[in-house]
Amino acid sequence: MAEVLVYVDHVDGAVRKPTLELLTLACRLGEPVAVALGAGAESTASVLAEHGATRVLTHEASEYADYLVVPKVDALQAAYQAVSPAAVLIPSSAEGKEIAARLALRITSGILTDAVDLEAGDEGPVATQSVFAASFTTKSRIAKGTPVITVKPNSAAVEAAPAAGAVEALTVSFSEQASGTKVTGRTPRESTGRPELTEAAIVVSGGRGVNGAENFPLIEALADSLGAAVGASRAAVDAGWYPHTNQVGQTGKSVSPQLYIANGISGAIQHRAGMQTSKTIVAVNKDPEAPIFDLVDYGVVGDLFDVVPQLTEEINTR
Ligand code: FAD
């Protein structure tokens, strides 16, 4: 069976959920071979094996933390040459997309970014993408070289698939460009205790209807009752009610959670662009004609100041 390379996104050995989702998708295409780099790479092996990795290629070196993406591209290229995979899968983060683009250029392959689903096809993997501000979905496959595909978080359910997960040391020689851009410092964002917006299984968002920063705790309380991340429309962000890092939409973040709850958001095309691929969409809006109701699975016509606290209370009692 063909092997499929999966780039492992991890923090000091703690594997992030989008990588486990990639392993689920990789199992549909062939035998996943994971590539884990940097501090803690070897300790990723057991969790990767539980989710389908037949082999885990590891390389620990300070270069991965000291410089921007090129050392990782060097390592992935080395893995590509060692494995000759049928496809290379990478999480669709900003870093993941840069790694993918650089790798595809080096191995003269085509690239597909932001896939939301993958299936095996007679002529290679077929990727589903959401295009034109999420108005359409397309199915594409790469016609040149080994497909390099980035996949959006929450595109697949994580499935247990026990496999050998044999750890093998990857031999990497860094290119001249590897030390081109040095990282001089890292400032971790203050933790809210909530999941990362783009990876969260549930997102609760607030828009102009929230009517002020002082009312956003209502949205946060609902989010906390569900273990969700908090999102905001651009109107709420531009008004200074919530940070831009939480903006969902064309000029914000793109999310694809299992459940998206939009509160006081009209559903402008630019907002839809960032959330339309959510699996289940719920909206609370006092205007029954609001365009958001065209795309919801469940809609509540009502004042969010009545509905949201009741919803939070009900969920908290369960
Ligand atoms: P509004 O459109 O004003 O809607 C507010 C809604 O709240 C209304 O439907 C109203 O009925 C409802 N409401 C009011 N009070 C209550 C209440 N008490 N209870 C319940 N409902 C209530 N927007 C984004 O979100 N993300 C982007 O990334 C983004 N990028 C953009 C990029 C460009 C180039 C442009 C031109 C625009 C972009 N926008 C983006 C802006 C977008 O066009 C909309 O202006 C914005 O999404 C509107 O935000 P909103 O839905 O919160 O506000």
Boltz pocket constraint, residues with backbone or C-beta under 6 A from the ligand:
constraints:
  - pocket:
      binder: B
      contacts: [[A, 206], [A, 207], [A, 208], [A, 209], [A, 210], [A, 232], [A, 233], [A, 234], [A, 235], [A, 236], [A, 247], [A, 248], [A, 249], [A, 250], [A, 251], [A, 252], [A, 253], [A, 263], [A, 264], [A, 265], [A, 266], [A, 267], [A, 268], [A, 269], [A, 270], [A, 271], [A, 274], [A, 284], [A, 285], [A, 286], [A, 287], [A, 290], [A, 302], [A, 303], [A, 304], [A, 305]]
      max_distance: 6.0
